[in-house]
Amino acid sequence: MPRAIGQAVSIVGGLVLGQAAVQAGIVSSAMVIVVSITGIASFATPAFNIAISVRLFQFLIMFFAVTYDFYGIAIINIMIISHLYGLCSFGILYMASLDLD
């Protein structure tokens, strides 16, 4: 199959298998949502170096989603956002452009 069609078919197949796993009680619905979002988002990464670090974040988010369900997703998102607000480069906060002062 062509590359673009093969990727689309694999995403749809993964969602169908995920729905079957949720109905069988193997995984939670939040886990299927997180895995599908991270899978689709992985196609938007332009550089391989960035993709590696994003993949590590994906595993961390999936671990929290499995362990704590929706609350885990909320907790890890709060942790990531607070980390981003704490970053500083050349004396300027990383998220300084989002401050509404």
C-alpha positions as CSV (number, residue, x, y, z in Angstrom):
1,M,0.0,0.0,0.0
2,P,1.2,3.6,-0.5
3,R,2.7,5.2,2.5
4,A,-0.1,7.7,3.2
5,I,-2.9,5.1,2.9
6,G,-0.9,2.6,5.0
7,Q,-0.6,5.1,7.8
8,A,-4.3,5.9,7.8
9,V,-5.3,2.3,7.7
10,S,-3.0,1.5,10.7
11,I,-4.4,4.4,12.7
12,V,-8.0,3.3,12.0
13,G,-7.1,-0.3,12.8
14,G,-5.5,0.8,16.1
15,L,-8.6,2.6,17.1
16,V,-10.8,-0.4,16.3
17,L,-8.5,-2.6,18.4
18,G,-8.5,0.0,21.1
19,Q,-12.3,0.0,21.2
20,A,-12.4,-3.8,21.4
21,A,-9.9,-3.7,24.3
22,V,-12.0,-1.1,26.2
23,Q,-15.1,-3.2,25.7
24,A,-13.3,-6.3,26.9
25,G,-12.1,-4.3,30.0
26,I,-8.4,-4.7,29.3
27,V,-7.6,-1.0,29.2
28,S,-9.4,2.2,30.1
29,S,-10.9,4.6,27.5
30,A,-8.5,7.3,28.6
31,M,-5.6,5.1,27.7
32,V,-6.9,4.6,24.2
33,I,-7.4,8.4,23.8
34,V,-3.9,9.2,25.0
35,V,-2.3,6.5,22.7
36,S,-4.3,7.7,19.7
37,I,-3.4,11.4,20.3
38,T,0.2,10.7,20.8
39,G,0.3,8.4,17.7
40,I,-1.3,11.0,15.5
41,A,0.9,13.8,17.0
42,S,4.1,11.8,16.3
43,F,3.5,12.4,12.5
44,A,3.9,16.2,13.1
45,T,7.4,16.1,14.5
46,P,9.9,17.6,12.0
47,A,13.2,16.5,13.7
48,F,14.4,13.1,14.9
49,N,16.0,14.5,18.0
50,I,12.8,16.1,19.1
51,A,10.9,12.9,18.3
52,I,13.0,11.0,20.8
53,S,12.2,13.4,23.7
54,V,8.5,13.5,22.7
55,R,8.5,9.7,22.8
56,L,9.8,9.7,26.3
57,F,7.0,12.1,27.3
58,Q,4.5,9.9,25.6
59,F,5.5,6.9,27.8
60,L,5.3,9.1,30.9
61,I,1.8,10.3,29.9
62,M,0.7,6.7,29.1
63,F,2.0,5.5,32.5
64,F,0.0,8.2,34.3
65,A,-3.1,7.5,32.2
66,V,-2.9,3.8,33.0
67,T,-2.2,4.3,36.7
68,Y,-4.6,7.2,37.5
69,D,-7.0,7.3,34.6
70,F,-8.2,10.9,33.7
71,Y,-6.7,12.3,36.9
72,G,-3.3,11.0,35.9
73,I,-3.6,12.8,32.6
74,A,-4.5,16.1,34.4
75,I,-1.7,15.6,36.9
76,I,1.0,15.0,34.3
77,N,-0.3,18.0,32.2
78,I,-0.1,20.3,35.2
79,M,3.5,19.0,35.9
80,I,4.6,19.6,32.3
81,I,3.1,23.1,32.1
82,S,4.6,24.0,35.5
83,H,8.0,22.8,34.3
84,L,7.7,24.9,31.1
85,Y,6.9,27.9,33.2
86,G,10.0,27.3,35.3
87,L,12.4,27.1,32.3
88,C,14.6,30.1,31.7
89,S,16.8,30.8,28.7
90,F,19.2,33.7,28.6
91,G,17.4,35.3,31.5
92,I,14.0,35.2,29.8
93,L,11.3,32.8,30.9
94,Y,10.3,30.2,28.3
95,M,6.6,31.0,28.6
96,A,7.0,34.8,28.9
97,S,5.1,35.4,25.7
98,L,2.0,33.9,27.3
99,D,1.9,36.1,30.4
100,L,-1.1,38.4,30.4
101,D,0.4,41.2,32.5
